[in-house]
Amino acid sequence: MLFTGGDRSFKAADALRLLEAIAAGADLAIGSWTLGQMEPGALSAAQLLGNRLAGFLSKRLWRREAASK
């Protein structure tokens, strides 16, 4: 399954990298809104905080580093 938003913030071509990771045996592949180029104001303070929280929980629960910083 691949989830994406309808606001065009996700490039459909990037889906291949996520699907390739799963095809290679990953149980879960999570994309990042904060890696690469991000325009100023693209994410609200709440969204940035949510990304940091998700990264922290990912690292804490699954002992895996998340890309979102």
N, C-alpha and C positions, 0 to 999 in steps of 0.2 A: 504494500500500500504506500502511496505517496500523497502527502498532504501539502497543499500550497495555498497561499492567499490569492484573492482575486484582484489585488490592487497593483499588479504588475511589478511588484518589488522583487519577484523571483524570476530569474531567467530560466525558461523551460530547458534550455540546453544543459544547465547545471544539474538537472535531474539525473542525467546519465552517470555522473560521478557517484551519486548516492546509490543508484541502482546497481552500479558495478561493485560497490563495496558489499552490498547485500549478496549479490551473486557470487562474490568471492568468499562468502561464509560469515560475514558480519551479522550479528543478531539484530543490530539497530544501527542506522546511519542518520545523523542529524546534521542538517545544514546550518550555516551561520549567517546571521544578518550583519554581523559586525566585522567579519573579515573582508578584505578587499576594499573597494571604494564605497564609501557611504557619504552621502551629501549631508551637510550640517542641518540639523533639525529633522532628519529622516525618522528618528526614533524619539519618542517622548521620554521624559525622565522615568516614568513608570515602566516603559518597555526596556530601557537600559537596565533598570534595577531588576526586572524580571529575568532578563538574560543572565545577569550576574548570579542571581539566586539559582536559576536552573543549572548553570555551570557548577556552582558550589555543590548543589545536591547531587549532580551527576558524579562529581569527583568523590563525594562522601559515600554515596550509596553503592556505586558500581566500581569505585576505585579507578576511574578513567578520567583523563583530562578532557575537558570540553573546550572547543575552539573559541567560543564567545568570551570576550574579556571586557 
